[in-house]
Amino acid sequence: MKSTSRLGAWVAIAIGTLYFLLPLIATFEFSLKMNRDGYSFEAYKVVLSDPGFQATFGYSTLMAVLTIIVGIVLVVPTAYWIQLKLPRLRPLVEFITLLPLVIPAIVIVFGYLKLYNSSSWLPLTGNERATDFLLMCSYVTLALPYLYRSIDAGLRAIDVRTLTEAAESLGASWPSILLQVIFPNVKSAILSGAFLTFAVVIGEFTMASLLGRPAFGPYLQLIGANRAYEPSALAIIAFMVTWASMGLIQVFARNARPARKTA
Amino acid sequence: MAYLTINNLHKRFDDHVVVHDFNMSIEQGEFVTFLGPSGCGKTTVLRMIAGFETPTSGQIRVGGDDITHQSPQKRGIGMVFQSYALFPNMNVTQNIGFGLKMRKCDGAEIARKVAEVIKLVELSGKENHYPHELSGGQRQRVALARALVVEPRILLLDEPLSALDARIRKNLREQIRDIQRRLGLTTIFVTHDQEEALTMSDRIFVMNQGRVEQEGRAEMVYTQPATEFVARFMGNYNLLGAADTHRLLGLDIQGHLAIRPESIHVLDAHSQQADTLAGTIRQHQLLGSIIRYQIDSGGVTLQVDRLNRTASDLMPVGTEVRLQISRDDMREVR
């Protein structure tokens, strides 16, 4: 009975692995077939040397970094304050941070266009820099479920209240408490949230496309529509960026000292 | 004039009153303990003194200054927490120096003061260790050093020993008391352990349901409990109701009669001494240096403690004895 259930589990794992890996292997294999003579990394060479790739990837990386910075500045103090002073508001805040998963990106971006169009009271789509700012804000919204959950979990793993009170009794101001006591102790949680945010932003299509910004997502779509082998190479590159982000989350989570409620 | 005075302190959480009209005054350099069971309000009073809770009403004054609504940062009151509350990202030196850094002291002064206090709490050699690399006792000494180094006006200790094992607890309580005496530091200690309170304190405030049941010097609170609650909480007092007291001793009282177990003398069954009671040993427990007997006397079970000097001191169950209780050792409580 035991060996049957174990066999069943292995079959399920094998089917799952094949389901996920086969398309990737096929995509990778196809991306190596650009040269008729045999396998080569020609498609990757073409893609990586394309100025369009460099520009869009650079743009999306910058957007991701800005999103992470703004997200952390917004979420860490909010999650900290809710944990410390307003624990009753936690369900409401959790609900709000989950909304971007429930509301499709296209709905959010049409809302932005309606609110911030060039004839509105705050014309954020009036020029490129303002639209970049709007895109970054929309990415912060998109990243909220991941960033908030990650940071909130990190804060729950330490005794926020007692650490804050200890710092207060030693004369620390609120900025000092946040920067010197709270931030360093939720560093790995912040980094996990940051890498998740990076992975989400780097391949995002809908918002960048509808706001007309030169991001990596629309570039992927453009190449996919016009070329044969390069889209496969790009897909593998995008996967590698995501995997690298996930791998870094694991590295930081493993290197972080065990969470201590009391230290 | 007292150094710390608390007048009519009152704290309410929603509909629940946690502290009722709490009043106290402490002289500079005094070691005072709030003693009571969980939920009696002792930690809430401590947190109001530290500034972590705002009183519903009342006033707290330190050295003549009204600090009732001052922020914790400005009070100059040090606190040691039950859970240590060391900053996990900082080593021992950084933890201890944190308060001085917040006060913008220069590096040389921080290094000198931290070194002094590390020596004081006997943590030399652990300067670069992180909290997770230290034992519970060492962590609590770091927490104590961190609170002491900023030279607080008052030191608050919130059950600092309760998470430690018995041997370390005993050593650390002696060390805390010794340091407090050497520095002449006004200290308030919160505990639910009566032994800790008795061994460490100049004065004890026994608290129950948000009120002070009794306040006084340690020996007085122990030997002269004012209420039934204090008698029960402070030790293993024999508490006799009015009917039992009348039947056993022929005395008429209103509340309860409290008799300490060690004040009852056990005599030989053939003793000819006057004013003794006949009794039979029903049970005994060996508690190290003392033997605790349950002795039945006229249908009333009395607890009696005797020093365990030699193996022959142990009287077997069923032994007939006579009990002698001095009138001075009987105390009527409300």
Interface residues (C-beta under 8 A of the other chain):
Chain A: I158 D159 T162 L163 E165 A166 A167 E168 S169 L170 G171 A172 S173 S176 Q180 V181 P184 N185 K187 R257 P258 R260 K261 T262 A263
Chain B: A50 G51 F52 S71 P72 Q73 K74 R75 I77 G78 M79 F81 S83 Y84 A85 L86 F87 P88 N89 F98 G99 M102 R103 Y130 P131 H132 R139 A143 R146 A147 V150 A163
